[in-house]
Amino acid sequence: MRTIVLVEDEKDLNSLIKAYLEKAGYQVISYLNGEDAIENTDIDAHLWILDIMLGGDISGYDILKKIRETNEEVPVIFTSARDKDLDKIIGLELGSDDYITKPYSPKELVLRVNNMIKRVYSKDNKKIVYDGYTIDLDKRSVSQGEVEITLTTLEFDLLYMFVTNKNKSFSRDDILNIIWGSDYFGNDRVVDDLVRRLRKKMPDININTIYGYGYRLT
């Protein structure tokens, strides 16, 4: 299920758009103000919908800038009550992907979301973005921004196992069987060493140790 983050300070409109998106099959995380949204720009989302003019000191522009500090690829749709070319130009310069003027039909927004998701992820459905890392499952490559991260075969296999099973707990024996195969008879401490190496190369990855059992990616 694709996750959409909606930032809209009009409470009734926020609820209405959220309902339409959920009916279309999306998981929706919504915020009513820029302050809450800008504190959560590291959410693993597939698309953001940002109202430009939010109540308070933080605008949709500010949120987009914060998003782009760690994620240059997630698509962003701007909404605004002002139909001004300058708004559109600024949004595009900051890295937005689409712009819709209020008042708009919820059905039109859902169609734009559907088209954006299809366009971005149909060609990129073998890539996973996690905490600023772009993991290309097809090419077996990892990058953080413009920096390529070199992983060994086993390190990538471990990363693949975690990112495709987020929040699932694995025992050391589970990991041995998945990564090394059921015919491996070595010490399960090789698992700890492999996790340590992956953490060192990808320090932002959140692999939790479950003491006496194994590991879980959150």
Secondary structure, 3 states (H helix, E strand, C coil): CCEEEEECCCHHHHHHHHHHHHHCCCEEEEECCHHHHHCCCCCCCCEEEEECCCCCCCCHHHHHHHHHHHCCCCCEEEEECCCCHHHHHHHHHHCCCEEEECCCCHHHHHHHHHHHHHHHHHCCCCEEEECCEEEECCCCEEEECCEEECCCHHHHHHHHHHHCCCCCEEEHHHHHHHHHCCCCCCCCHHHHHHHHHHHHHCCCCCEEEECCCEEEEC
